[in-house]
């Protein structure tokens, strides 16, 4: 279940346009039935109700508040694609069995600090595509969180404190810059994936601003980062995938990747690099490197592979260099001595 949730949230996190969560498919996959609809006065007008599910998404007039008198047995509440502006203190009072709460694509700008209290079983909380300006207070401890496409410009200290089971933290498409990430913002978090694409960062967050050190996938794409520095990834001992594409990176300092020795994939496509980043030959487990769409004009014979072949634990499955001004016919074939085969090398197709 943990793997399924991670894959689903990663897929949604990479989507550029709003895609409503398919509640029906989710219910079927998790054997939560929508049988025995409740047709009495307890079911809000225009909604579909059962003992465990309340579906009120896509209302014609657009709900402006959370429906009242929701049964305490409810496990799933679907309120996406409405006009709700605020979550009040008692909107979900008594719903101790709630597992999924879908509030994405509303107009929510305010969530009462006590609105999500006593929801220890809440696992899925979707708040993407709203108008939040900061992370809500007192989030449930077992939640898998998403804040994509809001107005968040500040991540306060201890914003995610206590979320020990947080696997995916998606903060993409928010007007967040470096000064908006307070020291200790990610205290106590052990998330596996951090996505902050399409923000206003000009550098990778450093020191105590860094996302959790146990992160295995860090995505900092669509920014204005111009330089990768040696200290940027010191805390990421477990990092296996790094996304830095669609920035303005011109240089990568020597030793920048030395602390992420377990890295499997690095994506640096569509930047302004003029040379292959130094240190790739020392990454024993690196299998995929995307460098297409840069300004690389020359490739050295030891840029990718170590001099001592025994130090390379896994061979490259992809080295992508197309869309660069490098003359591929001048590249020494020995340069790619540690790849799995010819199809792993992508060259050519440069256009001015």
C-alpha positions as CSV (number, residue, x, y, z in Angstrom):
1,X,0.0,0.0,0.0
2,X,2.9,2.4,0.8
3,X,4.4,1.8,-2.6
4,X,1.1,2.4,-4.4
5,X,0.5,5.6,-2.5
6,X,4.0,6.9,-3.3
7,X,3.7,6.1,-7.1
8,X,0.2,7.7,-7.3
9,X,1.3,10.9,-5.5
10,X,4.5,11.2,-7.6
11,X,2.4,11.0,-10.8
12,X,0.1,13.7,-9.6
13,X,3.0,15.8,-8.4
14,X,4.5,15.8,-11.9
15,X,1.3,16.9,-13.6
16,X,1.2,20.4,-14.9
17,X,-2.6,20.8,-15.1
18,X,-5.3,20.1,-12.5
19,X,-6.5,16.5,-12.8
20,X,-9.3,15.6,-10.4
21,X,-8.6,12.6,-8.2
22,X,-10.6,9.6,-9.4
23,X,-12.6,8.7,-6.3
24,X,-14.5,5.9,-7.9
25,X,-11.4,4.1,-8.9
26,X,-9.9,4.6,-5.5
27,X,-12.9,3.1,-3.8
28,X,-12.8,0.1,-6.0
29,X,-9.1,-0.5,-5.6
30,X,-9.5,-0.3,-1.8
31,X,-12.7,-2.3,-1.6
32,X,-14.7,0.6,-0.2
33,X,-18.2,0.2,-1.6
34,X,-20.6,2.9,-2.5
35,X,-23.6,0.7,-2.1
36,X,-26.7,1.4,-0.1
37,X,-27.0,5.1,-0.8
38,X,-28.6,7.1,2.0
39,X,-31.6,8.9,0.6
40,X,-32.8,10.5,3.8
41,X,-32.4,14.1,5.0
42,X,-28.9,13.4,6.3
43,X,-27.4,13.3,2.8
44,X,-26.6,16.9,1.6
45,X,-28.4,18.0,-1.5
46,X,-26.6,17.0,-4.7
47,X,-24.3,14.6,-2.9
48,X,-24.0,10.8,-2.9
49,X,-23.9,9.1,0.5
50,X,-23.2,5.7,1.9
51,X,-22.3,4.6,5.4
52,X,-18.6,5.3,4.8
53,X,-18.4,7.6,1.8
54,X,-19.6,11.2,1.2
55,X,-19.2,12.4,-2.4
56,X,-20.0,16.1,-3.0
57,X,-17.5,17.0,-5.8
58,X,-18.3,19.1,-8.9
59,X,-21.5,20.6,-7.6
60,X,-23.4,22.7,-10.2
61,X,-23.6,25.8,-8.0
62,X,-20.4,25.0,-6.1
63,X,-20.4,24.4,-2.4
64,X,-19.1,27.3,-0.4
65,X,-18.7,25.4,2.9
66,X,-18.4,21.9,4.2
67,X,-21.7,20.1,4.4
68,X,-23.2,19.6,7.9
69,X,-24.2,16.4,9.8
70,X,-21.6,14.1,8.3
71,X,-22.0,10.6,9.8
72,X,-19.2,9.6,12.2
73,X,-18.7,6.3,10.3
74,X,-17.5,8.2,7.2
75,X,-14.1,7.1,5.9
76,X,-13.9,9.1,2.6
77,X,-15.1,12.7,2.0
78,X,-14.8,14.1,-1.6
79,X,-15.3,17.8,-1.8
80,X,-13.0,18.6,-4.7
81,X,-13.9,21.1,-7.5
82,X,-16.1,23.4,-5.5
83,X,-16.0,27.0,-4.1
84,X,-15.2,26.3,-0.5
85,X,-13.2,29.3,1.0
86,X,-12.6,28.3,4.6
87,X,-12.3,25.2,6.8
88,X,-13.8,26.0,10.2
89,X,-13.0,24.5,13.6
90,X,-15.9,22.1,13.8
91,X,-16.4,21.2,10.1
92,X,-15.0,17.7,10.7
93,X,-15.7,17.3,14.4
94,X,-16.2,13.7,15.5
95,X,-14.9,12.1,12.3
96,X,-12.3,9.9,14.0
97,X,-12.5,7.2,11.3
98,X,-11.8,9.5,8.4
99,X,-9.1,8.0,6.0
100,X,-9.3,10.3,3.0
101,X,-10.2,14.0,2.7
102,X,-10.2,15.5,-0.8
103,X,-10.4,19.3,-0.8
104,X,-8.3,20.0,-4.0
105,X,-9.4,22.6,-6.5
106,X,-11.4,24.9,-4.2
107,X,-10.8,28.5,-3.0
108,X,-9.6,27.6,0.5
109,X,-7.4,30.4,2.0
110,X,-7.9,29.6,5.7
111,X,-7.9,26.4,7.8
112,X,-8.6,26.7,11.5
113,X,-5.7,25.4,13.6
114,X,-8.0,22.9,15.3
115,X,-10.0,21.8,12.2
116,X,-8.0,18.6,11.7
117,X,-7.6,17.6,15.3
118,X,-8.2,14.0,16.5
119,X,-7.9,12.6,13.0
120,X,-5.2,10.0,13.7
121,X,-6.5,7.7,11.0
122,X,-6.4,10.3,8.2
123,X,-4.0,9.2,5.6
124,X,-4.9,11.1,2.4
125,X,-5.3,14.9,2.7
126,X,-5.4,16.7,-0.7
127,X,-5.2,20.4,-0.6
128,X,-3.7,21.2,-4.0
129,X,-5.1,24.0,-6.2
130,X,-6.3,26.3,-3.4
131,X,-5.3,29.7,-2.0
132,X,-3.3,28.7,1.1
133,X,-0.4,31.1,1.9
134,X,1.3,28.8,4.5
135,X,1.2,25.2,5.7
136,X,-1.9,24.5,8.0
137,X,-1.1,24.0,11.7
138,X,-1.6,20.7,13.6
139,X,-1.7,18.4,10.6
140,X,-2.7,14.8,11.4
141,X,0.3,12.6,12.2
142,X,-0.3,9.8,9.6
143,X,-1.1,12.0,6.6
144,X,0.4,11.8,3.1
145,X,0.4,15.5,2.2
146,X,0.1,17.6,-1.0
147,X,0.1,21.4,-1.3
148,X,0.7,21.7,-5.1
149,X,-0.5,24.9,-6.8
150,X,-1.4,27.2,-3.9
151,X,-0.2,30.6,-2.8
152,X,2.3,29.4,-0.2
153,X,5.2,31.9,0.2
154,X,6.3,30.7,3.7
155,X,7.2,27.5,5.3
156,X,7.3,28.1,9.0
157,X,9.5,26.4,11.6
158,X,8.2,22.9,12.5
159,X,5.5,23.2,9.8
160,X,5.6,19.4,9.4
161,X,6.5,18.4,13.0
162,X,5.1,15.0,14.0
163,X,4.4,13.8,10.5
164,X,6.6,10.7,10.9
165,X,4.8,8.7,8.1
166,X,5.0,11.5,5.5
167,X,6.3,9.8,2.3
168,X,5.5,12.5,-0.3
169,X,5.8,16.3,0.2
170,X,4.6,18.1,-2.9
171,X,5.0,21.9,-2.8
172,X,5.3,22.7,-6.5
173,X,3.9,25.7,-8.2
174,X,3.9,28.0,-5.1
175,X,5.4,31.5,-5.0
176,X,8.1,30.2,-2.6
177,X,11.6,31.7,-2.5
178,X,14.6,31.0,-0.4
179,X,13.8,33.6,2.2
180,X,10.4,32.0,2.7
181,X,11.8,28.8,4.0
182,X,12.4,29.3,7.8
183,X,15.2,27.6,9.6
184,X,13.9,24.3,10.9
185,X,11.0,24.2,8.5
186,X,11.5,20.5,7.9
187,X,12.3,19.4,11.4
188,X,11.3,15.9,12.3
189,X,10.3,14.9,8.7
190,X,11.5,11.7,7.1
191,X,9.8,12.0,3.7
192,X,11.1,10.1,0.7
193,X,10.1,12.6,-2.0
194,X,10.2,16.4,-1.9
195,X,8.9,18.3,-4.9
196,X,9.2,22.1,-5.2
197,X,9.0,22.6,-8.9
198,X,8.0,26.0,-10.4
199,X,8.7,28.1,-7.4
200,X,11.0,31.1,-7.1
201,X,14.1,29.5,-5.6
202,X,17.4,30.8,-6.9
203,X,19.5,28.2,-5.1
204,X,19.1,24.8,-3.4
205,X,18.0,25.4,0.2
206,X,21.0,25.0,2.5
207,X,21.8,24.1,6.1
208,X,18.8,23.9,8.4
209,X,16.6,25.0,5.4
210,X,17.3,21.7,3.7
211,X,14.5,19.2,3.2
212,X,14.7,16.0,5.3
213,X,18.1,14.2,5.1
214,X,16.3,10.8,4.5
215,X,14.9,12.1,1.2
216,X,15.5,9.7,-1.7
217,X,14.0,11.8,-4.4
218,X,14.5,15.6,-4.6
219,X,12.9,17.6,-7.4
220,X,13.9,21.3,-7.7
221,X,12.8,21.9,-11.3
222,X,11.6,25.0,-13.1
223,X,13.5,27.4,-10.9
224,X,16.1,30.2,-11.5
225,X,19.0,28.3,-10.0
226,X,22.2,29.3,-11.7
227,X,24.9,27.4,-9.8
228,X,25.2,24.1,-7.9
229,X,27.5,24.4,-4.9
230,X,29.7,21.9,-3.1
231,X,27.6,22.2,0.1
232,X,24.2,21.8,-1.5
233,X,23.7,18.1,-1.0
234,X,25.8,17.3,2.1
235,X,22.7,16.2,4.1
236,X,21.3,13.9,1.5
237,X,23.1,10.7,2.2
238,X,20.1,8.6,1.0
239,X,19.4,10.5,-2.2
240,X,18.8,8.3,-5.2
241,X,17.1,10.6,-7.7
242,X,17.8,14.3,-8.3
243,X,15.8,16.6,-10.6
244,X,17.5,19.9,-11.5
245,X,16.1,20.3,-15.0
246,X,14.7,23.6,-16.5
247,X,16.8,25.9,-14.4
248,X,19.6,28.3,-15.4
249,X,22.5,26.3,-14.1
250,X,25.8,27.4,-15.7
251,X,28.3,25.7,-13.3
252,X,28.5,22.8,-11.0
253,X,31.3,23.1,-8.4
254,X,33.7,20.2,-8.1
255,X,32.6,17.9,-5.3
256,X,28.9,18.9,-5.4
257,X,27.9,15.3,-5.9
258,X,30.5,13.7,-3.6
259,X,28.1,13.4,-0.6
260,X,25.4,11.6,-2.6
261,X,27.3,8.5,-3.4
262,X,24.2,6.3,-3.7
263,X,22.6,8.5,-6.4
264,X,21.1,6.5,-9.3
265,X,19.7,9.3,-11.5
266,X,20.6,12.9,-12.1
267,X,18.5,15.1,-14.4
268,X,20.2,18.3,-15.6
269,X,18.4,18.8,-18.9
270,X,17.6,22.2,-20.3
271,X,20.1,24.3,-18.3
272,X,23.1,26.3,-19.5
273,X,26.0,24.0,-18.8
274,X,29.0,24.3,-21.1
275,X,30.7,21.1,-19.8
276,X,29.9,17.8,-18.3
277,X,29.6,18.3,-14.5
278,X,32.7,17.1,-12.6
279,X,32.6,14.1,-10.4
280,X,30.2,11.8,-12.3
281,X,33.0,9.3,-12.8
282,X,33.1,8.8,-9.0
283,X,29.5,8.0,-8.6
284,X,29.6,4.2,-8.5
285,X,25.9,3.6,-8.7
286,X,24.8,6.3,-11.2
287,X,22.8,4.7,-14.0
288,X,21.0,7.6,-15.6
289,X,22.3,11.1,-16.5
290,X,20.2,13.6,-18.5
291,X,22.3,16.5,-19.9
292,X,20.3,17.2,-23.1
293,X,19.4,20.8,-24.0
294,X,22.5,22.4,-22.6
295,X,25.5,24.2,-24.2
296,X,28.1,21.4,-23.8
297,X,30.6,21.6,-26.7
298,X,33.1,19.0,-25.5
299,X,33.1,15.7,-23.8
300,X,36.2,14.3,-22.1
301,X,37.2,10.6,-22.1
302,X,36.9,10.3,-18.3
303,X,33.8,12.5,-17.8
304,X,31.4,9.6,-17.1
305,X,33.5,6.5,-16.4
306,X,36.2,6.0,-13.8
307,X,39.8,5.2,-14.8
308,X,39.6,2.0,-12.6
309,X,36.6,0.1,-14.0
310,X,36.2,-2.0,-10.8
311,X,35.0,1.1,-8.9
312,X,31.9,1.3,-11.1
313,X,29.3,-0.9,-9.4
314,X,26.5,-0.4,-12.0
315,X,26.7,0.5,-15.6
316,X,24.9,3.5,-17.2
317,X,21.6,2.7,-18.9
318,X,21.1,6.2,-20.2
319,X,23.6,9.0,-21.0
320,X,21.6,11.7,-22.8
321,X,23.6,14.5,-24.6
322,X,21.4,15.4,-27.5
323,X,20.5,19.0,-28.1
324,X,24.1,20.1,-27.3
325,X,26.7,21.7,-29.6
326,X,29.1,18.8,-29.1
327,X,30.4,17.2,-32.3
328,X,29.5,13.6,-31.5
329,X,31.8,12.3,-34.2
330,X,34.7,13.8,-32.3
331,X,33.8,12.0,-29.0
332,X,36.2,9.1,-28.3
333,X,34.1,5.9,-28.1
334,X,36.1,4.9,-25.0
335,X,34.3,7.7,-23.2
336,X,31.3,5.4,-23.0
337,X,33.1,2.3,-21.9
338,X,30.9,1.8,-18.8
339,X,27.4,1.8,-20.5
340,X,25.2,-1.2,-21.0
341,X,25.1,-0.8,-24.8
342,X,25.0,1.6,-27.8
343,X,21.3,2.3,-27.3
344,X,22.1,3.8,-23.9
345,X,23.9,6.8,-25.5
346,X,21.8,9.6,-26.9
347,X,23.7,12.1,-29.1
348,X,23.1,14.5,-32.0
349,X,20.1,16.6,-33.0
350,X,21.6,20.0,-32.0
351,X,19.8,23.1,-33.4
352,X,20.9,26.6,-33.0
